[in-house]
Amino acid sequence: MKKLNVIIVLFLALNSFAQVTADKIKLLENDLFHWDKTKTKKWTLKDRMDFYNVHGVSIAVIKDFKVEWSKAYGFADVSEKRPVTTQTLFQAASISKSINSLAQLKLVEEEKLGLNDDINTYLKDWKFPYDSVSKGKKISLANLLSHMGGLSTSGFRGYAQGEKLPTIIEVLNGTAPANSSAVRSIFEPGTKFQYSGGGTTISQLMLQNVTGQKYEDYMLKNILTPLGMTGSSFNQPPAKDKASLLATGYNNGIEVKGKYHIYPEQAAAALWTNPIDLSKYIIETQLSLLGKSNKILSKEMSQKRVDNNLGVFLNDFKGSKYFGHSGGNEGFVCFYIGSVEDGNGCVVMTNGRTIKIIEEIITSIASTNEWKNYPVEPVKESIALTIRKETLKNADKGVALYQKLKKEDSNTYNFADENELNQLGYELLGDKKTDDAIKIFSLNIAEFPKSFNVYDSRGEAYFAKKEYDLAKTDYQKVLEIEPANPNAKSMIVKIDSLLKK
């Protein structure tokens, strides 16, 4: 009788837990902004997916060092009418850097790499070409993983299926068929932060040179498999038997040509995974920090990794620390976050091109699960999406609407992020509406005159229009703000050669 009573109590407890979890999911789905008292409209998750033109979302929530729940929404591929499931694989983009850092630091613990040694000590197939810009200082693996190497090439565009792929050395040298510039010094290493996927790609070559293995093979055997990330892979292109699990990428709702891009820059951008698999990595990191697991790294190395932003970014919210990383490839955006101390976290992956919906989902989850000191603040609406429809019809009216809303309702919309207008400008540029793109880029320059990036964007539009003098003026402005900017330098050389013809 006593045994039966225990079973009944256990059943009731599990049933109660399941109901609480179901209620949390329902709240996220039906009232995403339940925590935001400034909102006058009730938004569902589906409403926000439609608003941001995001076709598919996959979520995993971590509580007490376990996956509390996971669920997927929308379509992995619209034309195939293939829904997203929790097993659907997304491109993790720059989240790849977090998993890469585990491998690099594992090799450090095995004394096959030195964290603070000159990277050329371990590079065999290619050597980093130091010049006067680095002022005699050597770049270390720690510099590469923390983006303190003073290096160029922030990210990569990938390659459409069917395009010739460059070797890693061609990527690092910026030679054909690579579509990115050479990875070179732009200032003295160790002096300031400069995000560099190029630096991460150097670490990829280091791993291959030290282990003698293909990057994807080493990562599968030594990192993904021990973590239990059984669905994940760094293979580029992905294995054919994964085809039915792959999400298709979308930019503003439009399918990426060939469904997704291929990234030979594996360490920086190539991981295919899902939120459940990434949750296993987060939980392992959390347990390792507590000294309760060492599947990959020791407690001491995990602590060093998080404290020094080696492949992660650490945020401190009033004494509560959270590690995480975002990612954005062609047609994909994702983000993960994990608490350092109390076993909370989540992963959100999408086949869209906006981080905004991810921020809203994570804040909703943080509120529901009462994450310690996590900033749960009112969300400002995307100004770019608010004026997008008007802008696509008439750019002048879009600009006028922007200015009207800023004057009359500045608290409702996000006017503080230059990327808002920049993304809209590039959408117009991609649609060959170059004059309209220039109007939006010019508005962005008026709003953010001290940013080099806004001038770089308009310079690109002027160059596309073959207005080379105007393009050169913008690139010269980039160099006034950031004297070592490699893209501006190379574009001015290219423009000067065109003007001489």
Secondary structure, 3 states (H helix, E strand, C coil): CHHHHHHHHHHHHHHHHHHHHHHHHHHHHHCCCCCCCCCCCCCCHHHHHHHHCCCEEEEEEEECCEEEEEEEEEEEECCCCEECCCCCEEECHHHHHHHHHHHHHHHHHCCCCCCCCEHHHCCCCCCCCCCHHHCCCCCEHHHHHHCCCCECCCCCCCEECCCCCCCHHHHHHCCCCCCCCCCCECCCCCCCCCCCHHHHHHHHHHHHHHHCCCHHHHHHHHHHHHHCCCCCECCCCCCHHHHHHECCCEECCEECCCCCEECCCHHHHCCEECHHHHHHHHHHHHHHHCCCCCCCCCHHHHHHHHHCCCCCEEEEECCEEEEEEEEEECCEEEEEEEECCCCCEEEEEECCCCCHHHHHHHHHHHHHCCCCCCCCCCCCEEHHHHHHHHHHHCHHHHHHHHHHHHHHCCCCEECCCHHHHHHHHHHHHHCCCHHHHHHHHHHHHHHCCCCHHHHHHHHHHHHHCCCHHHHHHHHHHHHHHCCCCHHHHHHHHHHHHHHHC
